[in-house]
Amino acid sequence: MENISQMLTEALAPYSVSLVPSDRRDHVLLAVTDSLGSTVLAREFHLIQLADTRSLTDVVDGLHRDLLIAEGRLEPSVIAALRGASAASAMLAGLR
């Protein structure tokens, strides 16, 4: 678990990541803190999500997105609009 925590900290720099066991079986609490020690994000994950490379990539991508939102650099409505545009493009491509 220490190794995964270190990898997540490197991926989410300048933030620090800590992993602690959750009350739920096979789950961990992940906390992302800033340089002042304030918790910016806290999420709960199943251990399988952190053990599988593909799932871990999805976790990091989601945390990056959530950090952008927490920092005020990305609005949730922008994400929804981008997803809608992507779905519309895929649908149009399927009609051709």
N, C-alpha and C positions, 0 to 999 in steps of 0.2 A: 504494500500500500504506500510505503514511503517513496518508492520509485515512481509510482503513478502521480503522487502529489507533486514531486519535483518536476516531472514532465509537464503537468498542468500549469505549474507556476511559470515555467519557461515559455509555454505557449501563450499564457495570458499576461506576460510582463507588460507593464510594471506592477501588476497586482500580485499578491501572494495567495496561495491556495492551501487550505487545510481540509483534511478528510478525517472525520470521526465516525465511529460506529453509530448507527441509528437505533431507535427503539424497535424498528421493524427488522425482522430476520433478513439477512443477506442484503441489507441496504446500508448506505453511508450518507452522512450529511456533508456536503461540500460547501465551504464558505470561501468567498472571494473577498479579500480585504485590500484597502488602499494603503499607501505609504504611512498614513496616520494611524492605521490599525482599525479603521472603521469598516464594518461589513457592508460591502456594496451589493453583493448577491449571496443568497443562500438557497441551495437546491438539494433535493434528496434523489439519489440514484441507486439503482440495483447494481450489485457488484459486477454482474455480467456486462453492463454497459461500459464499465471501465476496463474490463479484461479483454474485450474484443476490439481489435484495431479499428474496424469500420465504425463500430458504435462509439468508440472513444472520439473518433474524428467528428461524428455528429454531435457529441456532447460539447466538444470544444467550439464547433461552429455555432451552436446554440448559445453558449456562454459569451462568445464574441458579440453576437447580435444583442443579447441582453445587456451587455456592458455598454454597447453603443447607445442603446435606449436609456440606460441609467445615467450615462454621461450627457444626455440631451443631444447627441450627435445624430440620432436617427429616431424618427417618429414611428410609432406602431402603424399609423395609417399609411405610411410610405411602404412598409413591408406588405401590407394588404394590397395596395395598388400594384406593386411589382408582381405579386403572385397572381393577381387578376389578369394583368397584361400577359404574363407568361402562359397562363392557362388559355387565354383567348388566342394567342399565337399558335399554340399547339393544336387547338381545335381547328383553326383555319388551315393549318398545314395538312391536317388529316382530311380535309374536304377537297383538297386539290388533287 
